[in-house]
Amino acid sequence: MAADFAELRTRMVDGQLRTTDVTDPAILDAMRSLPREIFVDEKRRPLAYLDEDIEIAPGRYLMEPSPLAKLLQLAEIAPSDRVLDVGAGTGYCAAVLSRLAASVVALESDAALAARAREALAATASGNVEVVIGALTAGHPVAGGYDVIIVEGAIETLPESLTAQLAEGGRLVAVDGLGNAGVARLYLNAGGVITSRRAFNAALKPLPGFERTPAFEF
């Protein structure tokens, strides 16, 4: 029997998002309407709405719905915002962002994933998203001055190259720390000074390239 993806989307919103304090109606509407199954391999589509990360390539994952929605809510995205999505993978987060913001740059380091993202974004009419390929830690300064930057995965270090691309009043959301030690943080650019605050605990899969450089001990 074929999966009823529309019903699974409703269950995801009601059972995974609303129950974890996701209340932003725009986010709930976007995630209820977007076919998440399009952004995973066909054989994994029955798993698309589970409350867990789904592997999309070796070492890369489609983020669990609840922490993704909570990060987006933390960023307080406005319809006029320009957004940079770091580690876009197959494009699901970028597609959600396309319903919330004016424009989205989806940055991906893996050319194969970027190609899949372009196909999935086209299939979901996410026309205000530009997929670009490059090093995730470098961001995409050509189109810099972002109102919001989303980092899709747990990190150990946050490069200044990313915070430098925030517009005045811009927000960056990321999960700092691996495993159960992960903490979602909101970074804010106020007058060129970056401040941060802890928001909630979150356990995400690590995003490659953001590892802490081991310190030499004598």
LINTARA-V182778 format. One line per field, one symbol per residue. ss: DSSP state (~ for helix, > for strand, _ for the rest). psi: psi as a letter, one per 20 degrees, with the letter a starting at -180 (. if undefined). burial: + if it has 24 or more other C-alpha atoms within 12 Angstrom, else -. A space follows every 10 residues. Layout:
BEGIN
ss: ???
psi: ???
burial: ???
END
This chain:
BEGIN
ss: ____~~~~~~ ~~~~~~~~~~ ____~~~~~~ ~~~__~~~~_ _~~~~~~___ ___>>>>__> >>__~~~~~~ ~~~~~_____ _>>>>>____ _~~~~~~~__ __>>>>>>__ ~~~~~~~~~~ ~~~_____>> >>>__~~~__ ~~~__>>>>> >>>>>____~ ~~~__>>>>> >>>>>>__~~ ~_>>>>>>>> __>>>>>>>> >____>____ ________
psi: pqqnhghhgg hgghhhghik koiohggggg hhhpnhhhjr qhhjhiihjq mrqppirojq qpqpgghghh gghhimpqhi qpqpoplicj jgghgghhih rgqpooppio hghhghgggh hhhjlmikpp pqprphiibm hhkrlqhppp omrqqhqoqh hghijprpjq pppqooqqbi jqppqpppoo kipprqqpgr qpoqqqoqik qpppqpq.
burial: ----+--+++ -++--+++-+ -+-+-+++++ ++++++++++ ----+-++++ +-++++---+ ++++++++++ ++++++++-- ++++++++++ ++++++++++ ++++++++++ --++++++++ ++-+-+++++ ++++++++++ +--+++++++ ++++++++-- -++++++-++ ++++++++-- -++++++++- ---+-----+ ++++++++++ --------
END
